[in-house]
Every structure is written in C-alpha cells, then in structure tokens.
Amino acid sequence: MANTGIIFKGRKNGLAVILNKDADFATLKENLRAKAAGGKKFFNAANTAVSFVGRELSKAEEAELLKILADETGVVIAGPKPEAVKQKKPERIEPEPAPREPETYGDGAFFHNGSLRSGQAINYKGSVVVIGDVNPGGEIIAEGSVIVLGAMKGMVHAGCGGDRTRFVFALRFTPTQLRIADTISYIPPEMFKKEKGLASYAYVSDGQIFIKRMLD
C-alpha cells in the first residue's frame, strides 16, 4: 500500500486515525480516501468508533473526514467515542434564527410548525419538535431530544449540553450529520435506500450512536 502519511491504529475502544499535521486539508482528504480504500480490514464492525489525532480539526473538517471513511468502507462510522479523546463541552453556535418565534408547551419543548429550509436553524435549551421536514442545510441544535415529524435531511445535534440519554427521532431519517452529546456519526445514504418510509430513532449506548428502525 502506498504511503499516504496517515496511520490507522486499532484501539480497545475503536480506531485512532493519526493525521499528518503538515499536509493541507485537501491533500489530507485525498490521502485518507486512498488509505481507507486499501485498509477496509480495519472497519469490520457494524459501528466503528473513530478518533482523529495529530492535528486540530473543526467540526466541519471532522465531518468531511468521517464521510470519506463511511463512503469508502460502507459501514456506520461513529466518532469520537468519549473514552478515546479528551472530553470537552460541545461548542455552542449562534445559527440563523428559526423562521418564527418558538412556541413552547408543557416542560418547555419547542414546537416548530413547518419545514426548515437550507440556512435556517433552531438552537434551543430543551427538546425540539418539528412538524415538517428539515431540509439539507437546515440545522437543529438542542440540549434535549429532537423529534421530526417529517424527513430529517439536515444536521441534528441532540443533547448538546452533554446529556447522552437524549435521542433523535424522525419519520424519514437521512441526516447529513448526526450528533448526540459528544458523539458524532455519519450515516451512508445507501443504508436507507431499501427501507424508505421507515421511521427511525438514534440513541447513544457504550459511547456509540445506534439507529433503530420502526414500522410506520
């Protein structure tokens, strides 16, 4: 196998990917793609937890690298596991406001009636219920759980304050990026092609994100 400047190192709690700190990010992505294509033996589990070491990565860069690994190996890539990296509180962002003011009911859940378009986002200190779709480019960040009564095709982060007991549910579940507390997962779209219309929910167990499908 050609030397890509990237090293895969198996660990008890997943896989460490050691990155070349001097390579530019575009070169790093191509090197990772080549390494993953020739090293599929490292990805022999239904869910593989991955941590990146050797250089600092933004959330967007980390998501791109996870997507490359998932595309090249065909398995659900989860990372980083809490035991694999130093824990830190997830970065809070201030996205664009939701299309209308939040409507709150009961224990403070945010009910949004309508779909989220690309560039629109909800950031709420509690659970979020969307009665509609979350389109690609739409974002939901919640300290509680997230329920989408439609298609979840954007980015979702439940339990952003660190609560790993939170979950994400959607009637059609194909998020571009999925986070629960400090665990991130990229789900290959082909995983859902044969089961369109099945509602699904995601939760954290043993430091990994698992997805269960439910009949309509």
N, C-alpha and C positions, 0 to 999 in steps of 0.2 A: 504494500500500500504506500502511496506517495506521502512524503512528509508534509503535512498541512500546517504544522505549528500549533495544532490543537491536540490535547491528550484527553482520552476517556479513562476515568479511574473508577472502578466499581467500589461501592461502599455498602456497609450493612444497611444503611437507610436510604439507598438509592444510587444514583450515578453522579459523580462530580465531573464537570467539563472544564478543563483547565485551558484558559484562553490566552493567546499571545497579546500582551499588553501594548506592544508597539505597532501592531497592524492597524490600518484604518478599518472602519466598520464594514465598508463594502467588501474589502478583501476578507475580513473575518467571516462574513456570511458565506461567501463562496467556499472558503476553506472548511467551514463547518458542514456545508452541504456535501462536499466531497468526502469528508471524514465519516459522516453519518451513513452515506450510501455504502461505504465499504466496511462499516462496523455495526451492522444490524444485529450481530450476536449479543451486543450489549443491551439490546432492547427486547428482552424475551418475556416480559410480563404484560398483563393487560393494562396496568397502570405503572408507569415508570416515573419515579420522582427524580428531578434533575436540579442540581445546583451549579451555578457558574462561579468560578473563582479565577483570580489572576488579574481582573480589571473591574472597574466600576461600570455598571450598566444602568441606563434609565429604564423605567417601566416599559416604554415603547420598544427600546432595543431588546430587552429581555423577552418581550412578547414575540418579536420577529424571530429571535433565535429558537424559541420554543416551537414556533410554527414550522420552521425549517426542519427541526428534528421530527416533528409529527408527520410532516409531508413525506420525508424520506424513509421513515420506519413503519408508518401505518398504525402506530399504537397511540393511546392516550398518554400525553406527556404532562406530568404534573411537577411543578417545582416553583420555588424551592421548598422542601419539607422543613418544618420548624427545627428538627434536630440537626439538619445538615448545614445551616447557616446561622449566623448571629441574628437573633430576633430584633426587629425594630418596629415601632408603631407605623402602620401604613401611612404614607404621605397623604395629607388631606388636600384636595384640589378645590378650586373655585370655578366650576364649569359655567357655561352659559345658563341663564335661568330657564326653568321649565316654561312651557307656553302660557301657563296661567298660575295664579297663586294656589298653593297647596290647600286641599280640603282635608281636614283631619277629623277622625272619628274614633270613638272608643278609647283605646290605650295610646292614641297618638299616631296611628298608621296614616300614611299619606296616600290618599286615593286620587289617582290622575285619570280622568275620563277622556281618552283619546290617545292617538299614537304619538310616539316620539320620532321626529324626523332627524336626519343627519345634522349634527351640530347642536342639537338640543339635549339637555341633560337635567337630571334630578339629583340633588345632593341633599340627603335628609337624615336627621338624627332619630331614626326609628325605622319601622318597616315600611315598605313601599308596595302598593298595589296599582298596577297599570291595567286599565280596561281598554285594551287596544294592543297594537304592535309596538315593538322597539326596533326601529329600522337600523340598518348598518350605519355607523357613525353616531347613533344615539347612545347615551350613557345613563346608567343608574348606579349611584353610589349611596349605600345605606348602611347605617350602623345595625339595623335589624335585618330581617329576611326580605326577600323580593319575590313577589308573585306577579306574573304577567299573564293576563287572560287574553292571550293572542300569541303572536310569534315573537320570540326573543332572538333577534338577529344582530344586536349591537353588543356593547360592552357592559358587563354587570359585575359589581363588587358588593357582596353582602357581608355583614359583619365587619365593616371597615375599621371599627374601633378595636378589633382583635378577638371578637366573640366567635369561636369556631363551632358553636352549636347552631348558628344561623344556616338557612338553606335558600336555594333558588328554585322556583317552580315556574314552568311555562307550558302552555298548551302545545306549542311547537318550539322545540329547543335546539337552536343552532347559533349560539352566541359566538361573536368573533373573539371575545376574551372573557374568561370566567374566573372570578376570584371569590374566595370565601375566607375572611380574616386575612392571614398572611400566606395563604396557599393559592397558587395560580395554576390554571390548566388551560391548554388549548385542545379543542375537540375537532378532529378532522371531519369536514362536512360529509364525506362519504360514509361515515359511521351511521348517519341518519337517513340515507337515501332510500333504503328498503323499508323504513318504518315511518314514513311521513304521516303526520296526523296523530302520532302517539304523544300524549303529554308526558313530561319527564320532570324529575326534580334532582337537584345536586346537593350533596352534603359532604362534610369532612369526617373521615374516620382514619385513625392511625396516621395522621399527618398528610393524607392524600384525599383528593376530591373524587368521589364516586357518583355515578349517574344512574338512576333507576327510571325505567320507563313504566308508564301506567296506561291501561286501556282507556280509550275515550269513554 
